[in-house]
Amino acid sequence: RFDRLWGNAELLFSLPAGGSGITYDSRNGTIWVTLFDGTFREYDMAGTELNSFSPEVNTMVALAYDPSLDSFWVFNQSGTFTNLDRSGNIIDSFE
């Protein structure tokens, strides 16, 4: 967590493995991350894991929550954008 000027960094909690994507879920007030082990995980602000799945998306490197669709966009190293629902099912994909 940072202040409004990106200063005073504070670690909220540790992850079980390194990751490459993080997004804030404004619907649930939670944080979603993509980890290098291929999992997609949801955490509350205290660091309690609430949900986890392994989507069929290779090498995820970026993640964004889309509140208009209530879904997630993942970008992978091959240059593909994939739209996922809250269960990890692929809605759409394009390069």
All heavy atoms as an XYZ file, in Angstrom:
752
protein
N       0.853     -1.160      0.000
C       0.000      0.000      0.000
C       0.903      1.228      0.000
O       1.949      1.238      0.637
C      -0.895     -0.069      1.236
C      -1.645      1.174      1.487
C      -2.662      1.084      2.583
N      -2.231      0.352      3.736
C      -3.067     -0.115      4.653
N      -4.345      0.072      4.520
N      -2.630     -0.768      5.685
N       0.457      2.253     -0.741
C       1.188      3.510     -0.838
C       0.252      4.664     -0.497
O      -0.964      4.529     -0.567
C       1.694      3.727     -2.272
C       2.707      2.728     -2.717
C       2.318      1.533     -3.312
C       4.055      2.975     -2.557
C       3.250      0.605     -3.736
C       4.999      2.050     -2.978
C       4.605      0.868     -3.567
N       0.854      5.814     -0.196
C       0.016      6.995     -0.035
C      -0.300      7.580     -1.410
O       0.075      7.005     -2.437
C       0.672      8.027      0.890
C       1.971      8.615      0.351
O       2.201      8.599     -0.887
O       2.759      9.119      1.162
N      -0.977      8.684     -1.466
C      -1.427      9.257     -2.740
C      -0.296      9.738     -3.638
O      -0.503      9.941     -4.830
C      -2.399     10.393     -2.484
C      -3.685      9.891     -1.906
C      -4.639     11.001     -1.633
N      -5.805     10.424     -0.988
C      -6.980     10.949     -1.010
N      -7.185     12.081     -1.623
N      -7.986     10.351     -0.407
N       0.885      9.924     -3.087
C       2.040     10.360     -3.879
C       3.020      9.216     -4.113
O       4.177      9.433     -4.421
C       2.736     11.541     -3.186
C       1.866     12.784     -2.996
C       2.614     13.836     -2.176
C       1.415     13.336     -4.331
N       2.557      7.991     -3.968
C       3.343      6.769     -4.157
C       4.529      6.683     -3.195
O       5.555      6.115     -3.492
C       3.824      6.620     -5.606
C       2.696      6.378     -6.533
C       2.098      7.292     -7.341
C       1.991      5.159     -6.737
N       1.055      6.726     -8.033
C       0.969      5.410     -7.687
C       2.096      3.878     -6.204
C       0.087      4.435     -8.102
C       1.227      2.901     -6.629
C       0.240      3.191     -7.565
N       4.363      7.245     -1.992
C       5.384      7.162     -0.951
C       4.881      6.333      0.208
O       3.746      5.852      0.218
N       5.715      6.189      1.231
C       5.363      5.474      2.457
C       4.815      4.074      2.185
O       3.745      3.698      2.670
C       4.354      6.288      3.283
C       4.914      7.623      3.691
O       6.040      7.703      4.170
N       4.154      8.687      3.466
N       5.553      3.304      1.411
C       5.129      1.940      1.069
C       4.986      1.079      2.320
O       5.771      1.182      3.253
C       6.136      1.309      0.124
N       3.948      0.247      2.313
C       3.679     -0.659      3.418
C       3.240     -2.003      2.854
O       2.318     -2.074      2.042
C       2.566     -0.069      4.275
C       2.137     -0.947      5.414
C       0.932     -0.361      6.155
O       0.627      0.824      5.998
O       0.292     -1.146      6.878
N       3.905     -3.077      3.266
C       3.553     -4.422      2.829
C       2.275     -4.863      3.532
O       2.197     -4.838      4.759
C       4.687     -5.409      3.141
C       4.464     -6.852      2.743
C       4.386     -6.980      1.226
C       5.594     -7.721      3.286
N       1.257     -5.237      2.751
C       0.002     -5.692      3.336
C       0.100     -7.140      3.800
O      -0.350     -7.496      4.878
C      -1.146     -5.559      2.335
C      -1.564     -4.147      1.976
C      -2.642     -4.173      0.899
C      -2.068     -3.412      3.198
N       0.673     -8.015      2.932
C       0.830     -9.427      3.260
C       1.765    -10.052      2.240
O       2.029     -9.470      1.193
C      -0.518    -10.167      3.276
C      -1.339    -10.000      2.031
C      -1.171    -10.861      0.947
C      -2.286     -9.006      1.931
C      -1.923    -10.722     -0.198
C      -3.056     -8.863      0.789
C      -2.876     -9.716     -0.280
N       2.255    -11.232      2.543
C       3.164    -11.965      1.647
C       2.387    -12.988      0.836
O       1.379    -13.525      1.294
C       4.250    -12.672      2.456
O       5.048    -11.732      3.125
N       2.892    -13.273     -0.360
C       2.298    -14.283     -1.233
C       3.084    -15.583     -1.130
O       4.281    -15.563     -0.830
C       2.300    -13.795     -2.674
C       1.480    -12.539     -2.954
C       1.704    -12.075     -4.390
C       0.017    -12.783     -2.676
N       2.462    -16.726     -1.426
C       3.155    -18.014     -1.340
C       4.172    -18.223     -2.456
O       5.027    -19.088     -2.359
C       2.028    -19.040     -1.429
C       0.954    -18.335     -2.172
C       1.059    -16.896     -1.779
N       4.076    -17.454     -3.532
C       4.996    -17.560     -4.667
C       5.057    -16.200     -5.342
O       4.182    -15.356     -5.122
C       4.510    -18.621     -5.662
N       6.080    -15.978     -6.166
C       6.186    -14.717     -6.894
C       5.047    -14.565     -7.879
O       4.448    -15.546     -8.328
N       4.742    -13.333     -8.195
C       3.653    -13.076     -9.118
C       3.980    -11.982    -10.107
O       5.012    -11.334    -10.014
N       3.073    -11.797    -11.052
C       3.335    -10.799    -12.080
C       2.156     -9.889    -12.354
O       2.286     -8.930    -13.086
C       3.726    -11.490    -13.383
O       2.674    -12.325    -13.821
N       1.000    -10.167    -11.807
C      -0.160     -9.331    -12.052
C      -0.929     -9.100    -10.772
O      -1.010     -9.971     -9.916
N      -1.474     -7.888    -10.633
C      -2.279     -7.571     -9.459
C      -3.357     -6.578     -9.873
O      -3.112     -5.706    -10.716
C      -1.410     -7.006     -8.314
C      -2.253     -6.770     -7.057
C      -0.692     -5.740     -8.761
C      -1.419     -6.461     -5.825
N      -4.556     -6.745     -9.318
C      -5.633     -5.803     -9.596
C      -6.563     -5.734     -8.396
O      -6.681     -6.688     -7.627
C      -6.409     -6.183    -10.877
O      -7.246     -5.096    -11.258
C      -7.219     -7.445    -10.704
N      -7.218     -4.601     -8.258
C      -8.194     -4.394     -7.195
C      -9.590     -4.675     -7.738
O      -9.978     -4.156     -8.785
C      -8.112     -2.963     -6.668
C      -9.118     -2.668     -5.590
C      -8.981     -3.222     -4.324
C     -10.204     -1.844     -5.838
C      -9.914     -2.956     -3.329
C     -11.140     -1.568     -4.850
C     -10.979     -2.131     -3.600
O     -11.902     -1.877     -2.618
N     -10.325     -5.508     -7.045
C     -11.696     -5.864     -7.407
C     -12.635     -4.928     -6.654
O     -12.890     -5.116     -5.461
C     -11.937     -7.328     -7.032
C     -13.330     -7.822     -7.329
O     -14.242     -7.001     -7.561
O     -13.525     -9.055     -7.299
N     -13.134     -3.901     -7.331
C     -13.991     -2.909     -6.679
C     -15.357     -3.476     -6.288
O     -16.018     -2.929     -5.414
C     -14.158     -1.687     -7.577
O     -14.694     -2.054     -8.835
N     -15.771     -4.550     -6.894
C     -17.055     -5.178     -6.534
C     -16.985     -5.811     -5.147
O     -17.882     -5.660     -4.330
C     -17.432     -6.227     -7.561
C     -18.713     -6.961     -7.213
C     -19.051     -8.023     -8.239
N     -19.939     -9.000     -7.651
C     -20.034    -10.237     -8.050
N     -19.310    -10.676     -9.054
N     -20.861    -11.068     -7.473
N     -15.891     -6.535     -4.884
C     -15.738     -7.257     -3.619
C     -14.803     -6.579     -2.627
O     -14.696     -7.025     -1.486
C     -15.222     -8.672     -3.873
C     -16.232     -9.532     -4.586
O     -17.417     -9.232     -4.616
N     -15.765    -10.615     -5.186
N     -14.056     -5.558     -3.063
C     -13.085     -4.922     -2.180
C     -11.906     -5.830     -1.877
O     -11.366     -5.803     -0.773
N     -11.530     -6.652     -2.856
C     -10.440     -7.618     -2.676
C      -9.340     -7.379     -3.702
O      -9.485     -6.574     -4.616
C     -10.963     -9.058     -2.821
O     -11.589     -9.194     -4.106
C     -11.963     -9.395     -1.722
N      -8.264     -8.115     -3.554
C      -7.126     -8.048     -4.466
C      -6.986     -9.397     -5.156
O      -7.048    -10.442     -4.506
C      -5.825     -7.713     -3.706
C      -5.932     -6.312     -3.093
C      -4.614     -7.819     -4.618
C      -4.789     -5.963     -2.179
N      -6.815     -9.372     -6.470
C      -6.543    -10.583     -7.250
C      -5.109    -10.513     -7.753
O      -4.632     -9.444     -8.144
C      -7.479    -10.670     -8.446
C      -8.894    -11.003     -8.103
C      -9.860    -10.136     -7.684
C      -9.501    -12.288     -8.152
N     -11.041    -10.802     -7.479
C     -10.839    -12.135     -7.759
C      -9.038    -13.560     -8.497
C     -11.736    -13.190     -7.699
C      -9.934    -14.606     -8.435
C     -11.255    -14.425     -8.041
N      -4.407    -11.644     -7.735
C      -3.036    -11.712     -8.243
C      -2.877    -12.931     -9.143
O      -3.581    -13.927     -8.990
C      -1.988    -11.774     -7.100
C      -2.004    -10.510     -6.280
C      -2.194    -12.992     -6.219
N      -1.956    -12.824    -10.094
C      -1.540    -13.987    -10.881
C      -0.155    -14.361    -10.389
O       0.730    -13.513    -10.264
C      -1.511    -13.679    -12.388
O      -0.684    -12.545    -12.626
C      -2.898    -13.404    -12.921
N       0.029    -15.630    -10.068
C       1.305    -16.100     -9.545
C       2.060    -16.895    -10.604
O       1.467    -17.419    -11.549
C       1.081    -16.961     -8.298
C       0.381    -16.261     -7.132
C       0.242    -17.212     -5.954
C       1.106    -15.005     -6.715
N       3.368    -16.984    -10.423
C       4.210    -17.699    -11.382
C       3.900    -19.186    -11.440
O       4.284    -19.865    -12.379
C       5.692    -17.486    -11.071
C       6.157    -16.069    -11.268
C       7.017    -15.484    -10.361
C       5.741    -15.315    -12.358
C       7.458    -14.189    -10.538
C       6.168    -14.016    -12.545
C       7.036    -13.447    -11.627
N       3.188    -19.720    -10.443
C       2.814    -21.138    -10.483
C       1.590    -21.379    -11.367
O       1.084    -22.487    -11.452
C       2.584    -21.677     -9.070
C       1.391    -21.062     -8.356
O       0.676    -20.224     -8.948
O       1.174    -21.416     -7.178
N       1.081    -20.310    -12.035
C      -0.044    -20.452    -12.949
C      -1.399    -20.275    -12.311
O      -2.429    -20.438    -12.961
N      -1.420    -19.924    -11.017
C      -2.701    -19.742    -10.350
C      -3.123    -18.275    -10.346
O      -2.322    -17.362    -10.487
C      -2.678    -20.260     -8.900
O      -1.682    -19.552     -8.164
C      -2.420    -21.746     -8.858
N      -4.385    -18.105    -10.160
C      -5.069    -16.828    -10.113
C      -5.732    -16.819     -8.747
O      -6.524    -17.713     -8.438
C      -6.115    -16.881    -11.238
C      -6.663    -15.593    -11.700
C      -6.107    -14.945    -12.782
C      -7.788    -15.052    -11.112
C      -6.658    -13.772    -13.265
C      -8.339    -13.882    -11.580
C      -7.770    -13.236    -12.656
N      -5.378    -15.869     -7.861
C      -5.851    -15.937     -6.482
C      -6.465    -14.621     -6.023
O      -5.975    -13.555     -6.358
C      -4.712    -16.321     -5.545
C      -4.130    -17.678     -5.885
C      -3.040    -18.059     -4.938
N      -2.362    -19.270     -5.400
C      -1.695    -20.075     -4.607
N      -1.605    -19.815     -3.322
N      -1.109    -21.147     -5.097
N      -7.502    -14.759     -5.193
C      -8.182    -13.607     -4.608
C      -7.867    -13.554     -3.115
O      -7.940    -14.565     -2.423
C      -9.693    -13.742     -4.804
C     -10.483    -12.598     -4.207
C     -11.982    -12.783     -4.331
O     -12.450    -13.935     -4.500
O     -12.684    -11.766     -4.253
N      -7.525    -12.354     -2.626
C      -7.201    -12.149     -1.217
C      -8.005    -10.982     -0.660
O      -8.253     -9.999     -1.365
C      -5.714    -11.807     -1.041
C      -4.781    -12.935     -1.378
C      -4.261    -13.067     -2.657
C      -4.408    -13.867     -0.420
C      -3.399    -14.105     -2.972
C      -3.543    -14.905     -0.726
C      -3.046    -15.023     -2.004
O      -2.194    -16.051     -2.313
N      -8.364    -11.084      0.632
C      -8.922     -9.907      1.281
C      -7.752     -9.002      1.678
O      -6.586     -9.367      1.498
C      -9.831    -10.274      2.459
C      -9.115    -10.931      3.639
O      -7.861    -10.860      3.740
O      -9.812    -11.512      4.482
N      -8.045     -7.849      2.207
C      -6.991     -6.876      2.501
C      -6.087     -7.305      3.665
O      -5.022     -6.727      3.863
C      -7.605     -5.509      2.770
C      -8.371     -4.953      1.578
S      -7.390     -4.868      0.062
C      -6.697     -3.251      0.258
N      -6.483     -8.329      4.411
C      -5.654     -8.856      5.496
C      -4.745     -9.983      5.021
O      -3.918    -10.478      5.780
C      -6.529     -9.339      6.643
N      -4.904    -10.414      3.758
C      -4.061    -11.466      3.221
C      -4.656    -12.858      3.282
O      -3.972    -13.837      2.989
N      -5.918    -12.982      3.619
C      -6.579    -14.283      3.647
C      -6.997    -14.660      2.233
O      -7.676    -13.884      1.555
C      -7.828    -14.243      4.561
O      -7.435    -13.838      5.867
C      -8.511    -15.597      4.604
N      -6.571    -15.841      1.779
C      -6.951    -16.296      0.447
C      -8.426    -16.693      0.446
O      -8.867    -17.479      1.280
C      -6.094    -17.485      0.016
C      -6.370    -17.908     -1.400
C      -5.449    -19.026     -1.878
O      -4.243    -18.988     -1.583
O      -5.962    -19.937     -2.537
N      -9.172    -16.140     -0.511
C     -10.607    -16.383     -0.593
C     -10.996    -17.283     -1.750
O     -12.030    -17.952     -1.696
C     -11.346    -15.045     -0.751
C     -11.066    -13.995      0.315
C     -11.721    -12.676     -0.067
C     -11.530    -14.479      1.672
N     -10.198    -17.271     -2.803
C     -10.548    -17.996     -4.023
C      -9.267    -18.275     -4.797
O      -8.313    -17.504     -4.733
C     -11.504    -17.137     -4.855
C     -12.126    -17.866     -6.010
O     -12.037    -19.088     -6.121
N     -12.772    -17.126     -6.897
N      -9.276    -19.365     -5.554
C      -8.113    -19.704     -6.368
C      -8.544    -20.593     -7.523
O      -9.420    -21.433     -7.355
C      -7.068    -20.439     -5.519
O      -5.971    -20.830     -6.297
N      -7.964    -20.367     -8.684
C      -8.177    -21.250     -9.825
C      -6.981    -21.143    -10.762
O      -6.161    -20.250    -10.650
C      -9.495    -20.947    -10.556
C      -9.673    -19.522    -11.009
C      -9.102    -19.069    -12.190
C     -10.436    -18.648    -10.264
C      -9.284    -17.766    -12.604
C     -10.625    -17.338    -10.673
C     -10.036    -16.903    -11.860
N      -6.876    -22.099    -11.668
C      -5.792    -22.130    -12.652
C      -6.403    -22.050    -14.050
O      -6.813    -23.064    -14.611
C      -4.964    -23.410    -12.509
O      -4.346    -23.452    -11.243
N      -6.472    -20.856    -14.614
C      -7.066    -20.724    -15.950
C      -6.157    -21.309    -17.021
O      -4.958    -21.489    -16.795
C      -7.218    -19.217    -16.122
C      -6.147    -18.639    -15.263
C      -6.004    -19.585    -14.104
N      -6.713    -21.585    -18.163
C      -5.935    -22.119    -19.276
C      -5.286    -20.978    -20.062
O      -5.529    -20.805    -21.247
C      -6.822    -22.979    -20.161
C      -7.287    -24.235    -19.468
C      -8.072    -25.143    -20.380
O      -7.840    -25.143    -21.609
O      -8.926    -25.866    -19.864
N      -4.483    -20.198    -19.349
C      -3.751    -19.075    -19.935
C      -2.289    -19.257    -19.564
O      -1.956    -19.373    -18.387
C      -4.268    -17.718    -19.396
C      -3.466    -16.574    -19.975
C      -5.754    -17.558    -19.688
N      -1.424    -19.295    -20.555
C       0.000    -19.516    -20.311
C       0.734    -18.222    -20.000
O       0.486    -17.192    -20.606
C       0.646    -20.174    -21.536
C       0.084    -21.544    -21.795
O      -0.238    -22.268    -20.865
N      -0.048    -21.897    -23.056
N       1.655    -18.285    -19.054
C       2.592    -17.225    -18.720
C       1.927    -15.853    -18.589
O       2.179    -14.932    -19.354
C       3.743    -17.163    -19.749
O       4.119    -18.488    -20.120
C       4.945    -16.480    -19.168
N       1.072    -15.725    -17.599
C       0.366    -14.474    -17.348
C       1.340    -13.424    -16.826
O       2.109    -13.695    -15.905
C      -0.747    -14.707    -16.329
C      -1.784    -15.712    -16.788
S      -3.038    -16.086    -15.539
C      -2.149    -17.187    -14.438
N       1.329    -12.235    -17.418
C       2.256    -11.184    -16.990
C       1.571     -9.894    -16.552
O       2.208     -9.025    -15.974
C       3.306    -10.870    -18.077
C       4.195    -12.068    -18.334
C       2.659    -10.392    -19.357
N       0.286     -9.729    -16.841
C      -0.441     -8.529    -16.422
C      -1.895     -8.890    -16.170
O      -2.425     -9.822    -16.768
C      -0.336     -7.452    -17.489
N      -2.535     -8.126    -15.292
C      -3.896     -8.436    -14.876
C      -4.669     -7.149    -14.639
O      -4.133     -6.196    -14.074
C      -3.847     -9.259    -13.577
C      -5.152     -9.591    -12.877
C      -6.033    -10.461    -13.755
C      -4.857    -10.285    -11.558
N      -5.935     -7.117    -15.043
C      -6.803     -5.963    -14.793
C      -8.228     -6.437    -14.558
O      -8.697     -7.358    -15.220
C      -6.768     -5.007    -15.978
N      -8.908     -5.790    -13.616
C     -10.327     -6.050    -13.368
C     -11.136     -5.090    -14.226
O     -10.835     -3.902    -14.316
C     -10.651     -5.847    -11.889
C     -12.127     -5.942    -11.584
C     -12.798     -7.145    -11.740
C     -12.839     -4.838    -11.154
C     -14.157     -7.241    -11.473
C     -14.195     -4.926    -10.875
C     -14.848     -6.124    -11.045
O     -16.195     -6.219    -10.778
N     -12.182     -5.600    -14.877
C     -13.066     -4.794    -15.709
C     -14.431     -4.716    -15.025
O     -15.228     -5.649    -15.111
C     -13.200     -5.437    -17.090
C     -13.995     -4.613    -18.073
O     -14.746     -3.711    -17.636
O     -13.886     -4.871    -19.280
N     -14.719     -3.603    -14.315
C     -15.984     -3.526    -13.590
C     -17.208     -3.481    -14.500
O     -18.288     -3.908    -14.096
C     -15.856     -2.231    -12.770
C     -14.812     -1.436    -13.451
C     -13.894     -2.422    -14.123
N     -17.048     -3.007    -15.727
C     -18.209     -2.945    -16.628
C     -18.678     -4.338    -17.045
O     -19.854     -4.546    -17.323
C     -17.897     -2.104    -17.860
O     -16.913     -2.732    -18.662
N     -17.759     -5.308    -17.080
C     -18.093     -6.688    -17.437
C     -18.044     -7.632    -16.238
O     -18.381     -8.802    -16.364
C     -17.125     -7.207    -18.509
C     -17.094     -6.460    -19.836
C     -15.973     -6.987    -20.717
C     -18.441     -6.578    -20.539
N     -17.583     -7.109    -15.075
C     -17.339     -7.925    -13.892
C     -16.508     -9.149    -14.260
O     -16.866    -10.292    -13.972
C     -18.641     -8.347    -13.217
C     -18.401     -8.986    -11.855
O     -17.421     -8.609    -11.181
O     -19.168     -9.895    -11.484
N     -15.393     -8.884    -14.931
C     -14.498     -9.954    -15.381
C     -13.057     -9.447    -15.315
O     -12.807     -8.316    -14.896
C     -14.854    -10.377    -16.807
O     -14.659     -9.295    -17.706
N     -12.130    -10.287    -15.735
C     -10.714     -9.964    -15.662
C     -10.073    -10.061    -17.040
O     -10.449    -10.916    -17.848
C      -9.999    -10.926    -14.707
C     -10.556    -10.856    -13.319
C     -11.559    -11.712    -12.917
C     -10.096     -9.912    -12.421
C     -12.102    -11.642    -11.649
C     -10.626     -9.819    -11.144
C     -11.625    -10.695    -10.759
N      -9.108     -9.198    -17.276
C      -8.293     -9.263    -18.484
C      -6.892     -9.656    -18.087
O      -6.325     -9.092    -17.152
C      -8.268     -7.906    -19.194
C      -9.549     -7.591    -19.878
C     -10.582     -6.848    -19.395
C      -9.945     -8.046    -21.172
N     -11.603     -6.808    -20.313
C     -11.235     -7.525    -21.409
C      -9.346     -8.839    -22.154
C     -11.939     -7.765    -22.591
C     -10.040     -9.077    -23.331
C     -11.316     -8.545    -23.540
N      -6.354    -10.658    -18.776
C      -5.005    -11.148    -18.534
C      -4.212    -10.984    -19.821
O      -4.716    -11.255    -20.918
C      -5.031    -12.644    -18.118
C      -3.638    -13.174    -17.916
C      -5.855    -12.828    -16.864
N      -2.973    -10.539    -19.689
C      -2.065    -10.425    -20.830
C      -0.956    -11.436    -20.619
O      -0.448    -11.577    -19.513
C      -1.490     -9.004    -20.898
C      -0.608     -8.756    -22.075
C      -1.131     -8.664    -23.354
C       0.756     -8.602    -21.906
C      -0.321     -8.426    -24.451
C       1.579     -8.361    -22.997
C       1.039     -8.272    -24.263
N      -0.592    -12.176    -21.668
C       0.486    -13.161    -21.512
C       1.705    -12.780    -22.353
O       1.662    -11.842    -23.148
C       0.008    -14.589    -21.811
C      -0.259    -14.840    -23.278
O       0.134    -14.087    -24.156
N      -0.939    -15.928    -23.560
N       2.802    -13.503    -22.171
C       4.061    -13.196    -22.852
C       3.978    -13.348    -24.361
O       4.787    -12.787    -25.077
C       5.193    -14.080    -22.318
C       5.676    -13.649    -20.969
C       6.831    -14.485    -20.475
O       7.005    -15.634    -20.874
N       7.627    -13.932    -19.585
N       3.010    -14.063    -24.864
C       2.850    -14.236    -26.311
C       2.124    -13.056    -26.952
O       1.957    -13.018    -28.163
C       2.062    -15.515    -26.611
O       2.730    -16.628    -26.087
N       1.656    -12.101    -26.138
C       0.957    -10.946    -26.656
C      -0.533    -11.130    -26.806
O      -1.178    -10.421    -27.567
N      -1.104    -12.077    -26.072
C      -2.537    -12.353    -26.149
C      -3.258    -11.769    -24.938
O      -2.806    -11.929    -23.808
C      -2.787    -13.870    -26.208
O      -2.112    -14.403    -27.328
C      -4.273    -14.181    -26.324
N      -4.381    -11.087    -25.187
C      -5.276    -10.621    -24.132
C      -6.398    -11.643    -24.001
O      -7.006    -12.041    -24.995
C      -5.896     -9.266    -24.497
C      -4.945     -8.120    -24.393
C      -4.253     -7.678    -25.504
C      -4.744     -7.473    -23.177
C      -3.377     -6.616    -25.422
C      -3.869     -6.403    -23.086
C      -3.188     -5.974    -24.208
N      -6.676    -12.053    -22.775
C      -7.739    -13.019    -22.523
C      -8.672    -12.466    -21.462
O      -8.223    -11.984    -20.423
C      -7.152    -14.365    -22.056
O      -6.226    -14.835    -23.034
C      -8.239    -15.404    -21.856
N      -9.957    -12.533    -21.734
C     -10.981    -12.094    -20.804
C     -11.511    -13.326    -20.068
O     -11.928    -14.292    -20.694
C     -12.098    -11.384    -21.581
C     -13.117    -10.711    -20.697
O     -14.292    -10.718    -21.010
N     -12.697    -10.109    -19.604
N     -11.471    -13.289    -18.726
C     -11.888    -14.413    -17.891
C     -13.040    -14.018    -16.982
O     -13.074    -12.892    -16.470
C     -10.733    -14.877    -16.994
C      -9.447    -15.323    -17.663
C      -8.362    -15.513    -16.621
C      -9.671    -16.600    -18.436
N     -13.965    -14.955    -16.743
C     -15.000    -14.708    -15.747
C     -14.428    -15.005    -14.362
O     -13.266    -15.380    -14.222
C     -16.271    -15.512    -16.054
C     -16.129    -17.010    -15.886
O     -15.148    -17.500    -15.277
O     -17.031    -17.728    -16.363
N     -15.245    -14.872    -13.338
C     -14.787    -15.045    -11.955
C     -14.432    -16.482    -11.589
O     -13.889    -16.739    -10.529
C     -15.850    -14.537    -10.990
C     -15.958    -13.044    -11.004
C     -16.949    -12.552     -9.968
N     -16.781    -11.123     -9.820
C     -15.918    -10.541     -8.996
N     -15.150    -11.265     -8.227
N     -15.822     -9.237     -8.933
N     -14.727    -17.421    -12.466
C     -14.368    -18.824    -12.227
C     -13.174    -19.261    -13.052
O     -12.750    -20.411    -12.983
C     -15.556    -19.727    -12.546
O     -16.633    -19.418    -11.705
N     -12.631    -18.357    -13.868
C     -11.476    -18.687    -14.692
C     -11.822    -19.182    -16.075
O     -10.943    -19.590    -16.826
N     -13.108    -19.143    -16.439
C     -13.514    -19.561    -17.777
C     -13.206    -18.460    -18.783
O     -13.423    -17.274    -18.504
C     -15.019    -19.868    -17.806
C     -15.378    -20.964    -16.845
O     -14.804    -22.042    -16.872
N     -16.327    -20.682    -15.966
N     -12.708    -18.845    -19.941
C     -12.370    -17.881    -20.974
C     -13.639    -17.368    -21.642
O     -14.458    -18.151    -22.137
C     -11.413    -18.503    -22.018
C     -10.071    -18.825    -21.336
C     -11.205    -17.553    -23.202
C      -9.086    -19.572    -22.220
N     -13.804    -16.047    -21.659
C     -14.922    -15.404    -22.312
C     -14.523    -15.034    -23.733
O     -15.271    -15.240    -24.673
C     -15.331    -14.127    -21.545
C     -15.797    -14.481    -20.134
C     -16.408    -13.357    -22.316
C     -15.977    -13.283    -19.221
N     -13.319    -14.471    -23.891
C     -12.837    -14.030    -25.199
C     -11.320    -13.958    -25.145
O     -10.733    -13.880    -24.074
C     -13.418    -12.651    -25.531
C     -13.345    -12.298    -26.998
O     -12.901    -13.148    -27.801
O     -13.729    -11.174    -27.348
N     -10.699    -13.961    -26.306
C      -9.246    -13.879    -26.398
C      -8.869    -13.273    -27.739
O      -9.506    -13.557    -28.749
C      -8.636    -15.283    -26.258
O      -7.245    -15.213    -26.190
N      -7.854    -12.412    -27.749
C      -7.382    -11.840    -29.013
C      -5.939    -11.390    -28.873
O      -5.439    -11.190    -27.786
C      -8.273    -10.683    -29.486
C      -8.268     -9.492    -28.565
C      -7.381     -8.451    -28.771
C      -9.165     -9.399    -27.517
C      -7.377     -7.344    -27.936
C      -9.164     -8.294    -26.671
C      -8.273     -7.272    -26.893
N      -5.286    -11.247    -30.037
C      -3.889    -10.790    -30.067
C      -3.829     -9.371    -30.534
O      -4.651     -8.890    -31.251
C      -3.054    -11.672    -30.989
C      -2.874    -13.049    -30.424
C      -1.965    -13.910    -31.268
O      -1.200    -13.374    -32.078
O      -2.034    -15.117    -31.092
